[in-house]
Amino acid sequence: MENIGLYLLIIILKIIGIITVALGGVTVMNWVERKVCGHIQHRHGPLYVGPLGIFQPIADGLKLFLKEDITPTNVDRVLFIAAPLMAFVPALLTFAVIPVGPHLMISDINIGLVYILSVSSLGVFGIVMAGWASNNKYALLGGLRSSAQMISYEISLGLSVIGVLMYSGSLSMTKIVMAQQGLWFGFIPKWFVIPQFLGFILFLVAAFAETNRLPFDLPEAESELVAGYFVEYGSLRWAMFMMAEYVAMISASCVVVTLFFGGWLPLPVIGPMIEGLLPAGVVLYAMPVVWFLSKVAVFMFFFVWVRWTFPRLRYDQLMSLGWKVLLPLAIFNIFISGILRVIQLN
C-alpha cells in the first residue's frame, strides 16, 4: 500500500508540474506572440506594463477575470457552458504521454502516439458545440468549418507519421525517441526528420490546420465570421478558448520534436561539448529537459512567425490543399518509406 501511495503521489506531482508548465507556457507565448507581431509590423508591442511589457498577460488575465460573464438569451445553456471546457481539456490531456526526459512523463503507454492523435481530435467537439449552442449563424458557420477542416487534415496528420512508425517499430513515444539515438557518419543525427522530411512537412502543415492557426484559422475568420465560433463568448469562457489554442500549439510542438527531432536527445557535436563542461547530475536529469524545451521553443516561434507572415487561405483553397495535395503526398510518403525501409533492412 505504501508503494501504491507513493506511486500515486508521484503521478499527481507530475500532472501538477506539467499542467503548471503548460499554463505558464500559455502566458509566456501570449507575450512573445504580441512582441514578435509588433516587431514584424515595425512597432513595439506591449511596452508599459512591466519591463518590455512582460506583465501584460497578467494584466489581460485580471481584466478577463473581472469582466462580466454574459450568457446570451436563447442559447443552449448546458452546451454553451460546456464548450470551452471541451475545447481546453483535450489539449491538456495530450501531455500525459509526451516524454520531456528519459524518465519524465506521466505515463509511457505502448500506444502513446495513437492516444495523442485520438485525444487531440476531441477538441473539435468543443468548437462545434460552441457554434451550435450560441444560436448565432456566424458561430455555427465557424463550428461547421472547424469540423470539416479537422476531418480533412486529421487523415493527412495520421498518415504522415506512418513512416516514423516504420523506422521506430513502436507506438511508444519514449521508444520513438530512443530509436533516434546515434549518428550517421559521425556527425549527422539519426533524427527521423532526415529520412522522413516529407512526412515532417506534411505533419507540420496539418498541425497548423489542427490548431486553427493562420493561415488555416477559417473557423474564426474575423473578416467573414466576426470571430466565428466564439463570437458570443466573453470573460473567462473566451479566455479558455484562447488558452486551448496556445496549449494545442505547445502540444503540437512537443509531438513534432518527439517524432522528428530526437525529443530530449542533445544536439549533435555541440551537445556533448556542452554537457562535458557540466556536472554528471545536471547532465543526467536537467539537460534532457533543457534540450527538449529548447527544440519546442523553436517551433513555438515558428508558429508565431507564420501567423504574422502569411495571409489566410480561402476556404476552397483550404479544402483543396487538404484533399488534393496533403493526402496524396502522405500516401506517397508511406509507399516510399516502405521501399526505403525494406532496402535498409536487407
C-alpha positions, 0 to 999 in steps of 0.5 A: 500500500505504501508503494501504491501511495507513493506511486500515486503521489508521484503521478499527481506531482507530475500532472501538477508540474506539467499542467503548471508548465503548460499554463505558464507556457500559455502566458509566456507565448501570449507575450512573445506572440504580441512582441514578435507581431509588433516587431514584424509590423515595425512597432513595439508591442506591449511596452508599459506594463512591466519591463518590455511589457512582460506583465501584460498577460497578467494584466489581460488575465485580471481584466478577463477575470473581472469582466462580466460573464454574459450568457446570451438569451436563447442559447443552449445553456448546458452546451454553451457552458460546456464548450470551452471546457471541451475545447481546453481539456483535450489539449491538456490531456495530450501531455500525459504521454509526451516524454520531456526526459528519459524518465519524465512523463506521466505515463509511457503507454505502448500506444502513446502516439495513437492516444495523442492523435485520438485525444487531440481530435476531441477538441473539435467537439468543443468548437462545434458545440460552441457554434451550435449552442450560441444560436448565432449563424456566424458561430455555427458557420465557424463550428461547421468549418472547424469540423470539416477542416479537422476531418480533412487534415486529421487523415493527412496528420495520421498518415504522415507519421506512418513512416516514423512508425516504420523506422521506430517499430513502436507506438511508444513515444519514449521508444520513438525517441530512443530509436533516434539515438546515434549518428550517421557518419559521425556527425549527422543525427539519426533524427527521423526528420532526415529520412522522413522530411516529407512526412515532417512537412506534411505533419507540420502543415496539418498541425497548423490546420489542427490548431486553427492557426493562420493561415488555416484559422477559417473557423474564426475568420474575423473578416467573414465570421466576426470571430466565428465560433466564439463570437458570443463568448466573453470573460473567462469562457473566451479566455479558455478558448484562447488558452486551448489554442496556445496549449494545442500549439505547445502540444503540437510542438512537443509531438513534432520534436518527439517524432522528428527531432530526437525529443530530449536527445542533445544536439549533435557535436555541440551537445556533448561539448556542452554537457562535458563542461557540466556536472554528471547530475545536471547532465543526467536529469536537467539537460534532457529537459533543457534540450527538449524545451529548447527544440519546442521553443523553436517551433513555438516561434515558428508558429508565431512567425507564420501567423504574422507572415502569411495571409489566410487561405480561402476556404476552397483553397483550404479544402483543396490543399487538404484533399488534393495535395496533403493526402496524396503526398502522405500516401506517397510518403508511406509507399516510399518509406516502405521501399526505403525501409525494406532496402535498409533492412536487407 
